[in-house]
Amino acid sequence: MKGSQYVVIGLGRFGSSLAKELVQLGYEVLGIDQDEEAVEEMSDVLTHAVVADATDEEVLRSLGIRNFDCAVVAIGDDIQASILAAILLKDIGVKTVVAKALSELHGKVLEKIGVDRVIFPERDMGIRVAHQLVSPNLLDYIELSKDYTIAELSVPKKLSGCTLKQLDPRAKYGCSVVAINKKHGVIIAPTATDTVEERDVMVVIGTNDQIEEFESQVIRR
């Protein structure tokens, strides 16, 4: 629909070309980038263009991101920022979140956190190594970088009925539960009051050490 509003996060070569095309097609587009020069170049082309950090929830909310019909995460080479921005957009309530993947692996992570559509403009980029660890509760383990990891952990019977507030992985271990895969569907960006049940799958993001400590101290203990 011509009345739809888009936000494009990351005004590099891919993001700027996408944003320009959307404007030419008659849509309102807000462009966001931390690079002042990139924003300045697009300020006369887009409906709005702002210098902002898309991994800051308060900043996104202040820009009224929730009111946009679709958000495109086109961040250039920072996988962590891409993932965090996508999580925040889903949490804030943007109807459709599309994200650029730097590799097949990045795309897999984006799908796990609930991104509605993953696009691969640069399939020739290096694919990071995925690790499958030997553990009854660790269903999937993706090493995004030397230290940064996303893992799927199966909830054991002893934790059934616990809230995320009770588990408190962020305060105790530094990692975050970004999704809970339940029989009836996936909870994206769960809150402290959300509960986990036996055989649910928690998608946890953090450093390798944080994930390992959470898994050993909470899941296996």
C-alpha positions in Angstrom: 0.0 0.0 0.0 1.2 3.5 -0.8 0.5 4.6 2.7 3.0 2.2 4.2 6.0 3.5 6.1 9.4 1.9 6.1 12.5 2.3 8.3 15.9 1.3 6.9 18.6 0.7 9.5 22.1 0.9 7.9 22.6 3.3 5.0 25.5 1.6 3.3 25.5 0.5 -0.3 22.7 -2.0 0.1 20.6 -0.1 2.6 20.8 3.2 0.7 19.9 1.6 -2.6 16.9 -0.2 -1.1 15.7 3.0 0.7 16.0 5.1 -2.5 14.0 2.5 -4.4 11.3 2.5 -1.8 11.0 6.3 -2.0 10.8 6.1 -5.8 8.0 3.6 -5.5 6.1 6.1 -3.4 6.7 5.0 0.2 7.7 7.1 3.2 11.1 6.0 4.4 13.0 6.8 7.6 16.8 6.1 7.3 18.9 5.4 10.4 22.7 5.1 10.6 25.4 6.0 13.1 27.5 7.5 10.3 26.7 11.2 10.0 28.1 11.4 6.5 25.9 8.5 5.3 22.8 10.2 6.8 23.7 13.5 5.3 24.0 12.0 1.9 20.5 10.5 2.2 18.8 13.4 4.0 17.5 15.0 0.8 16.4 11.7 -0.7 14.5 10.1 2.1 11.4 11.3 4.0 13.6 11.4 7.2 17.2 10.5 7.9 18.7 10.5 11.4 22.0 9.7 13.1 21.1 7.1 15.8 22.1 3.8 17.4 19.6 1.1 16.4 20.7 -1.2 19.2 19.4 1.4 21.8 15.8 0.5 22.6 15.0 4.0 24.0 16.3 5.6 20.9 14.1 3.4 18.7 11.1 4.0 20.8 11.7 7.8 20.7 11.7 7.6 16.9 8.2 6.0 17.0 9.5 2.8 15.3 6.5 0.9 16.5 4.3 2.8 14.1 6.2 1.7 11.0 4.8 -1.1 8.9 8.2 -2.6 8.0 11.7 -2.3 9.3 14.7 -3.4 7.2 18.0 -4.1 9.1 20.7 -3.5 6.5 23.6 -3.1 8.9 26.8 -3.6 6.9 29.3 -5.8 8.8 28.4 -5.9 12.5 26.5 -9.1 13.0 25.9 -8.5 16.7 24.4 -5.1 16.0 22.2 -6.6 13.3 20.9 -9.3 15.6 20.3 -6.9 18.5 18.5 -4.4 16.3 16.3 -7.2 14.9 15.4 -8.4 18.4 14.5 -4.9 19.5 12.4 -4.3 16.5 10.4 -7.5 17.1 10.1 -6.6 20.8 8.9 -3.1 20.1 6.2 -4.5 17.9 7.1 -3.6 14.3 4.7 -5.5 12.1 7.3 -6.9 9.7 11.1 -7.1 10.2 13.3 -7.9 7.3 17.1 -8.3 7.8 20.1 -8.5 5.5 22.2 -11.6 6.3 26.0 -11.5 5.8 26.1 -15.3 5.5 24.0 -18.4 5.6 24.8 -18.7 9.3 23.8 -15.1 10.1 20.6 -15.8 8.2 19.9 -18.9 10.4 20.3 -16.8 13.5 18.0 -14.1 12.2 15.4 -16.8 11.5 15.8 -18.2 15.0 15.0 -14.8 16.6 11.8 -14.4 14.5 12.8 -12.2 11.6 10.0 -12.3 9.1 12.2 -12.4 6.0 16.0 -12.9 5.6 17.7 -11.6 2.5 21.1 -12.5 1.2 22.5 -9.7 -1.1 26.1 -11.0 -0.7 26.1 -14.8 -0.7 29.8 -14.9 -1.5 30.8 -13.6 2.0 32.5 -16.0 4.3 30.3 -18.4 6.3 31.1 -18.7 10.0 31.5 -22.0 11.6 28.5 -23.7 13.4 29.3 -25.9 16.3 27.3 -28.7 17.7 28.3 -29.5 21.2 27.8 -32.8 22.9 25.2 -32.1 25.6 21.7 -33.5 26.1 20.3 -30.0 26.6 22.3 -28.1 24.0 20.3 -28.6 20.8 22.1 -26.1 18.6 25.2 -23.9 19.1 26.3 -21.2 16.6 29.6 -19.5 17.2 29.2 -16.0 15.6 32.7 -14.9 16.4 35.6 -15.9 18.6 33.5 -15.2 21.8 30.0 -14.4 20.7 27.5 -17.3 20.7 23.8 -18.1 20.3 22.5 -21.5 21.6 19.3 -23.5 21.8 18.9 -25.1 25.3 16.2 -27.7 26.0 14.4 -27.0 29.3 14.7 -29.9 31.8 11.8 -31.1 34.0 13.3 -29.5 37.1 12.9 -26.0 35.6 9.3 -26.5 34.5 7.2 -23.6 35.6 10.1 -21.2 36.3 9.9 -17.6 35.1 12.7 -15.9 33.4 12.9 -13.6 36.4 13.6 -16.6 38.6 16.3 -17.9 36.2 17.7 -14.3 35.8 20.3 -15.3 33.2 21.3 -11.7 32.3 22.1 -10.6 35.9 23.6 -13.8 37.0 25.5 -15.0 33.9 25.5 -12.0 31.5 23.5 -13.9 28.7 20.0 -13.2 27.5 17.1 -15.5 26.6 15.9 -13.9 23.3 13.2 -16.5 22.4 11.3 -19.4 23.9 10.2 -22.1 21.4 7.0 -23.7 22.8 4.7 -26.4 21.4 2.1 -23.7 20.5 4.6 -21.3 19.0 7.6 -19.1 19.6 7.8 -16.2 22.1 10.1 -13.6 20.7 11.8 -11.3 23.2 10.2 -12.9 26.3 9.6 -10.8 29.4 10.6 -11.6 33.0 7.1 -13.0 33.7 7.2 -15.6 30.9 7.6 -19.1 32.1 9.4 -22.1 30.7 8.1 -25.7 30.7 9.8 -29.1 30.2 10.8 -29.6 26.6 10.5 -25.9 25.7 13.6 -24.6 23.9 15.3 -21.4 25.1 17.3 -19.4 22.5 20.1 -17.8 24.5 22.6 -15.3 23.3 25.9 -14.2 25.0 29.6 -15.0 25.0 30.9 -18.5 24.9 31.8 -18.4 28.6 28.4 -17.0 29.6 26.5 -19.6 27.7 28.6 -22.4 29.1 28.2 -21.2 32.7 24.4 -20.8 32.3 24.1 -24.3 30.8 26.3 -25.9 33.4 25.0 -24.1 36.5 21.3 -23.9 35.6 20.4 -26.5 33.0 22.6 -29.4 34.0 22.9 -28.8 37.7 
